[in-house]
Amino acid sequence: MSVKFLRGLLTFFGWLWIVGIGILLLRAGLKLFDGSFGQAVYAASSTNIIVRPFEGGFWDANHGQVRVMDQPILAGFQLVLKIAFLLLLARVFFQLRDLLKRIGEGQMFEDANVAALKNIGLALSAICVLSVAGAVIVQTWFLSLIDPVDGMILHPSLSWDVDGVNNIWMEYSPPISALILAILAFVAADAFKRGKEYREDSEGVL
């Protein structure tokens, strides 16, 4: 697989995330136009298939979602989080593209490559922080809007079930892969920096 092909692939995915932002904004605009923007949705799961209303919202077992109505600020916050994720992903792919371009031109241990790898690590770290913080904020927000109902409990992701009731958990998967990739990016940045220093020392001796 050639460097040129990889660069083209990275460029494609980088712009794909940008297009995704445009689609999100278009959908938000359409929802604002028809008055449905205030609906906020969060993935959830339950061991029981029951469809019942909450006070202030309802559990939809058919779709695996908790939804609340007339909450435009919450829906807007979720939209901002999604846009931030896509922007950070686009940055990672564009940084990788430029890194491969320089390596393909024979510029291996350069300051620009060290900076690119650090930027990739920072972007991936920001994705991790936004993911965890966003999940905590959004889940807490949903829980504050939905009052408990007899025989049914809505839980945040980190919680234990309660016997004798329909337990519903708000779903969340920690960004483990992004965290690992961030660590690898910082390690690679340090390796490139040491390679640059070794090259400069070698050139000084010669």
C-alpha positions in Angstrom: 0.0 0.0 0.0 1.6 3.2 -1.2 2.1 6.4 0.9 0.1 8.3 -1.7 -2.9 5.9 -1.4 -2.8 6.2 2.4 -2.7 10.0 2.2 -5.7 10.0 -0.1 -7.5 7.6 2.3 -6.8 9.8 5.3 -7.9 12.9 3.4 -11.1 11.2 2.4 -11.9 10.3 6.0 -10.9 13.7 7.3 -13.4 15.4 4.9 -16.0 12.7 5.7 -16.0 13.9 9.3 -16.4 17.5 8.1 -19.3 16.4 5.9 -20.8 14.7 8.9 -20.8 18.1 10.7 -22.6 19.6 7.8 -25.3 16.9 8.0 -25.7 17.3 11.7 -26.2 21.1 11.3 -28.6 20.5 8.4 -30.7 18.1 10.5 -30.7 20.5 13.4 -31.8 23.3 11.1 -34.7 21.1 9.8 -35.7 20.3 13.3 -35.7 23.9 14.3 -37.8 24.7 11.3 -40.5 22.1 12.1 -40.3 22.7 15.9 -38.9 19.3 16.9 -35.4 20.4 18.0 -36.3 20.3 21.7 -36.3 16.4 21.7 -33.2 15.0 23.4 -32.4 11.3 23.0 -30.0 9.0 24.9 -29.3 5.3 24.3 -30.6 3.0 27.1 -31.2 -0.7 27.7 -33.4 -2.8 30.0 -33.7 -6.5 30.9 -37.5 -6.2 30.6 -39.4 -5.2 27.5 -41.9 -2.7 28.9 -43.1 0.5 27.4 -44.4 2.9 30.1 -44.4 6.7 30.5 -42.2 8.6 33.0 -43.0 11.9 34.5 -41.4 14.3 32.0 -40.4 11.6 29.4 -40.8 8.0 28.5 -38.9 4.8 28.1 -39.2 3.4 24.5 -38.1 -0.3 24.7 -38.6 -0.7 20.9 -35.9 1.8 20.1 -33.6 1.4 23.2 -33.7 5.1 24.0 -34.7 7.5 26.7 -36.2 10.6 25.3 -37.3 13.9 26.8 -39.3 16.6 25.1 -39.1 20.4 25.1 -35.4 20.5 26.1 -33.7 22.6 23.4 -30.7 23.5 25.6 -30.0 19.8 26.3 -30.4 18.9 22.6 -28.1 21.7 21.7 -25.5 20.6 24.2 -25.6 17.1 22.7 -25.2 18.6 19.2 -22.2 20.6 20.3 -20.5 17.5 21.7 -21.0 15.6 18.5 -19.6 18.4 16.4 -16.6 18.7 18.8 -15.9 14.9 18.4 -16.1 15.1 14.6 -13.8 18.2 14.5 -11.2 16.4 16.6 -11.4 13.3 14.5 -10.9 15.4 11.3 -7.9 17.0 12.9 -6.4 13.6 13.7 -6.8 12.4 10.2 -5.4 15.6 8.6 -2.4 15.5 10.9 -1.7 11.9 10.0 -2.0 12.8 6.3 0.6 15.6 6.6 2.8 13.3 8.7 2.8 10.6 6.0 3.5 13.3 3.4 6.6 14.4 5.1 7.8 10.9 5.8 7.2 10.0 2.2 9.5 12.9 1.2 12.2 11.6 3.5 11.6 14.0 6.3 11.6 11.6 9.2 12.9 13.0 12.4 11.7 16.6 12.1 10.2 19.1 14.5 7.0 19.2 12.4 6.6 15.4 12.8 7.1 15.6 16.6 4.5 18.4 16.8 2.1 16.5 14.6 2.2 13.4 16.8 1.8 15.5 19.9 -1.2 17.2 18.3 -2.7 13.8 17.5 -2.2 12.7 21.1 -3.8 15.9 22.4 -6.8 15.6 20.0 -7.4 11.9 21.1 -7.0 12.9 24.7 -9.5 15.7 24.2 -11.9 13.1 22.7 -11.5 10.9 25.8 -12.1 13.9 28.2 -15.1 15.1 26.2 -16.6 11.6 26.0 -16.4 11.0 29.8 -17.4 14.5 30.9 -20.1 14.7 28.3 -21.6 11.4 29.4 -21.6 12.4 33.0 -23.2 15.8 32.3 -25.8 14.5 29.9 -26.8 11.5 32.0 -27.1 13.7 35.1 -29.2 16.1 33.0 -31.6 13.4 31.9 -31.9 12.0 35.4 -32.8 15.4 36.7 -35.6 15.7 34.1 -37.2 12.3 34.6 -39.0 11.6 37.8 -39.1 8.0 39.2 -42.1 5.8 38.6 -43.3 2.9 40.7 -41.8 -0.4 39.5 -39.3 1.3 37.2 -35.8 2.9 37.8 -33.6 4.7 35.4 -29.9 4.3 36.2 -26.8 6.1 35.1 -24.2 3.8 33.4 -22.3 3.1 36.6 -24.9 1.7 39.0 -26.3 -1.5 40.3 -29.7 -3.1 39.6 -32.5 -3.1 42.1 -34.5 -6.3 42.7 -38.2 -6.3 41.9 -38.3 -3.4 39.4 -37.7 -2.8 35.7 -34.1 -1.5 35.7 -33.2 0.7 32.8 -29.5 1.8 32.3 -28.3 4.7 30.3 -25.6 3.2 28.0 -22.0 4.4 27.7 -18.8 2.8 26.4 -15.6 4.4 27.6 -13.2 5.5 24.8 -10.5 2.9 25.6 -9.2 2.7 22.0 -8.9 6.5 21.8 -7.0 6.5 25.1 -4.6 3.8 23.9 -4.0 5.6 20.6 -3.3 8.8 22.4 -0.7 7.2 24.6 0.9 5.6 21.5 0.9 9.0 19.8 2.8 10.6 22.7 5.2 7.7 22.8 5.9 8.0 19.1 6.3 11.8 19.5 9.0 11.2 22.1 10.7 8.6 19.9 10.7 11.0 17.0 12.1 13.7 19.2 14.9 11.4 20.4 15.6 10.4 16.8 16.0 14.0 15.8 18.4 14.7 18.7 20.4 11.6 17.8 20.6 12.7 14.2 21.7 16.2 15.2 24.4 14.8 17.5 25.6 12.5 14.7 25.8 15.4 12.3 27.7 17.4 14.8 30.3 14.7 15.2 30.7 14.4 11.5 
